[in-house]
């Protein structure tokens, strides 16, 4: 890959391989904890600034069976089909190298940088990437926050898969940050309402945005919900069955029970006072009521929190939006869970361009840069 100087108006399509190269920043590790190298200063005219910082990226949640590399491979495979990128094969010489730049098209929280490095590495381990931002940082419209160098074909093959993951993760992280700040001092959680096959990726984005993870699946927490309670014949029966099951199988996991009325809260507290129980958290479901004037009645939720009085963690669920989360957080609940963090995500607009200057011109023309 060459580093021949180019004018600011010309794209960084570099010469064929074998030309002199500059030393570039590359993150080569695929194993966590992943160290994310990023550029501390902008590139100067003479090359990459020497001042670098190395920070530990936000780790993905730990899952016993989830294979992140396999998820990446599936995403690449559905794009490539059985022929590969026939457009690249037709238009780009295999020896051609290029430089492409990540450009933010709107403000938000960037997420997916560590995952992007994994994808580039999986497509072509010779690709080299550098970043001026790290996962969890704020980016603004028009900001150039990363570059990838190497085989032009490989960059373009990886482009859409990288952006699909990064845009979705950044959208989740952006919403999570906004809701987490509004919910304080309560902690914001997502739910299992994630895109099929992307459970770990979606929950990773929540962590990057400053939220906390609810259970990863059906295996790492007992969560007694309304249907379990209905089948078991009531809250007390369900709790008793769980306690017996955990004891018999020598399992130690968090236990949460859903309550929908103050009477159910009282029944849970009565059971706990009379029995040894593994219960750790009480969900207070749909105990906030939207009013016709746009306000929110949280009196029932407050009453439930006062009844529990710190004996168990509490989690508010239902009617959680950007408009309501602040008032819910002020009731004293420990957690607020929101399915909207992942099931109604708006992707953050990001592009990866070889002709950066032209891309910025078009972006400014359409108010997206």
N, C-alpha and C positions, 0 to 999 in steps of 0.2 A: 504494500500500500504506500503510495507516495504522499508527501505532505507539501506538494508544490503549492506556492501561494496562489490564491484566487482572489478576484475582486469581490467586494461585498455583494454585488448583484448577480454573481454567477454561482450555480449550485456546486456543492462539494462532491462531484463525481470524480473520483481520483483515478490516477493512471493505472495501467496494468501492473500486476504484482512484480516484485523484483526491484522496484525503486526504493530509495532511502525512506525509512520510517522514523517518526518521532517516538519517544517513549510515551506510552499511554497508560492510563489507569485501568486495571482490569481486576474484577472480583471473580476469582476462579473457584471458590468453594461452593459446593452444592449442599453441604451438610450443615445443619444448624447446631450450635448458634452461629448464624451467618454474620460475617463482618461486612458491612456495607461501606465501601470506600467512596468518598465524594470529594469534589473539588471545593476547596475553601475559598478560592478566589476565581474570578473569571479568567478564561484563557487570554493571555497577552498576545501581541503580534508575533512574538518570538517563540511562542509555543505554550505548552500547558504550564500554568503556575506551579511552582514547586511546593507551595504551602498546602498540605493536605490534612484532613482530619479523618480519623477512623472511628466510627461509632457502631455499637451493636444494634442491629436492626431488631424491630419488634418480632419476636418469635411467633410462629403459628401455633395454634392450640395443639396439644398432644392427643393424638387419636390412635387407638391400637390397630386399626385395619386400614385407615385411609392412606392411599398411595398418591402423593402429590405429583410425582413424576409420571404416573400412569394417567392422571387427569390431564396433564400437559400433553402427553403423547396422544391421547384421544382427541384433544382439541386440534392438534396439528394434523392428525390423520383425517379428520372429517373435512379439513380444508384441502388437503393434498389429494384425497381420493386415491385412485389407482394410477394416475398419470403424473402427479406432481404439478408444480406451477408451470403450466404450458405457456403462459404469457412471458414469464421470466426466461424460460428456455428459448423462446422465440426472439426475444428482444435484447437480452443482456448477455454478453460474453461471460463465460464461466470464470475467466481470469480477472474480471473487472472488480475493483474495490470501490467503496463509497463511504461517505460519512453522512449519517442522518441525525436530525435533531428533534428532540421531544419539545413540543410547544403546547402550553396550556391555552385553551380557548375560553376558559372562564375561571373565576375564583373558586378555590376550594382547598381541601386537604388531600395531598397526594398520598396514594397507597398503591402498593403493588410493585414497588421498585425492586425489592428482593425477589419477588416472583418473576419479574421481567428478566432479571439476570439469569434465573434458572432456565427460562424459556430460551433465551439467546444461546445459553450454553448447550442446551439439549438439541437445538437446531444446528449449531456450529460452534464448537468449543474454541475456535480461533477468533471469534468476534470479541471485540474489546469495548467495554462500556465505561462511561464516567458520568457522574451526577453532581449537580450543584445543590441538590436538595436530598433529603432522606425521607423515608416513610414517616408520615405524621406531620410533616412540615406544611405550612400554608403556601400555596402557589397562587399567582394572579394572572389574569388574562394577558396573553402576549409573552409571558415568561418562557424563556428557553432554559429548561432545567436538567437536560441530560443529552448525551450523545452516544451513538454506537458506531463503531468503525469496523470495516472488514469487507468480506465478500458481499457484493451488492445483491446477488441472488439470495443469499442467506438472510440478509437484513429484510428484504421484501417478503420472503416466505414467513418470517417470524412476526412481521409488522402487525397484522390484524389480530393474531392470537394474543400478542403482548398487549395491544390496545384494548381488546375486549375485556381481558382480565383487569387491566389497570383502570379503565374507565368505570367498570362496575365497582371495583374495590374503593376507588376514590369517591364515588357517589355515596357509598355506604359510610365511609369514614367521615365525609363532610357532614352528612346528616347526623351521624353519631356524635360528633364534636358539638354541634349546635344543641342537640338535645341533652347531652351530658352536662354542658354548662348551665342550661336552664334548669335541669333537675336537681342540681346540687342543693343540699348536701346528700340527697339520695343518689344512688348509683344507677346508671342506665344499663339495661340488659337487652340483648336480642332474644329471639325465640328459635324454635326449630323450623320456622317458616322461611326456609332458605331455598335457593334454586336447587333442584335435584342434581346430585353429583358435585355441587359446589359448597357443601356444608362447611368444610374447613376453610375454604377461601373466603366465604362470606363472614364467618366468625372471626377470621384473622383481621379482616378489614374493620370490624367493630373494635377490636383491641387497638388497632392503629389509630382509630378515631377517638380513643380515650374512654370507651365503654368497657364493660366486663362481659364475660361469656356466661350465659345460662348453660344448662346441660348440653353436651355435644350430641347426645342421642338417647336412646332408650336404656343404655347400659351403665351410665355413670351417675345416675341419680334416680331415686324413687320419687315419682311425681304423681300423686294421687289426684286425679282430675274428676270432673263431674260424672263421666261415664263409669269410671271405676267405682265411685261412691254409689251410683245407682245400682250397679250389679251386685256390689257387696252388701247392700241393704243399709247404707248409712255411713256417716263419717267415722263413728267409733268402730264399727265392724271393719272398715277398710284399714284403719290405723292398727287395730289389733292383728289383722292378718299380715300386714307388713312387718310389724315387730316380730311376730312368730317366724316369718319367712327369713328375715335377716339373721335372727338368732340361730335358727336351724342350719342355715347355710354359712354361718360364720362370716357374714358380709358386713362391711362398714362403709356405707355411702351416705351422702346427704339425703334427707327425706323431706319432701314438701307436700303439703296438702292444700287443695283448693277449697276456699270457702266463698259462698255467694251471699250469705245473710249473716247478721249479727248472732242469730241463733246457732248457726253452724260454728261460728267462732267460739261461742261459749261452750258448745259441745266438745270441740277440740281441746279447749283449755281444761274442761272437766276431766276428759279422758287422760290428759297428760298429768293432771294432779293426782290421779288415782292409780296410775300405772307407770312403770318404767317404759320409756319410749325413745325411739331413735329420731323422733321428729326434730327437724332443725329450722324449718321455715314454714310460715303460713301465707298462702296467697290470698289476697283480698281482691276478688274478681268482680269487675263491674260495680264497684261501690262508689263511683263518681257519676254524677248525673248532669248531662248538658242541659242548660236552661234555654228557654225560648229567647231570652234577651242576650244570648251569647256568653253568659257567665257559666260557671261550673259549681255545682253543689257537691262539696267534698265532706259534708258533715258526717255521713255514714262511715267514710274511710277514716276520718279522725277518731270517731267513736271506737272503731275496731282497733286502731293502733293503741288507744288508751286502755282498752280491755286487755290487750296482750302485754302491754307495759314492759316491753323489753325482754320478756321470757323467751321469745323466739324471734328470729329474723322475720321481717315482713316484706311482702312484695305486692305492689299495686299493679293491676292488669286491667285492660279495657278502657276505651275512650282516651287513649294516650296519643296526643298529637303535639306538634310544636306549640300550639296555642294553649294546651292544657297542662303540659308537663311541669311547668314551673309551680303552678298551684298545687298539683299533686305532690311534688317534692317537698313542699312546705308543711305537709301533714305529719311528717315524722317517720314515714315509711323508710325501710332500709334500701329497698330496690324498687325500680320501676321497669317493667318489661314492655317492649314495643315490637310487635311483629313487623311494623312498617319499616323498621330499619333495613330489613332485607327483602321483604316481599313486595315493597312498593318503591324500590330504589330508582332514583333518576341518575343515570350515568353522568359522570363529569366529562365534559368534552375535552379531549386531548388528541393531538395528532403527532405523527412521526414523519418528518419531511426531509428529503435530500436537498431540494431547492428551498432553503429556508427563507431567503429574502422574498421570493415570489409568493411563498405561502403566507408570509406576514403581510404582504401587500394585499392579497386576496382577503385575508382575515380582517385587516383594517377596513377594507371596502364593505365587508358584510358585518362589521361591528363584532367580530369574533377574535380580535387580537389587539 
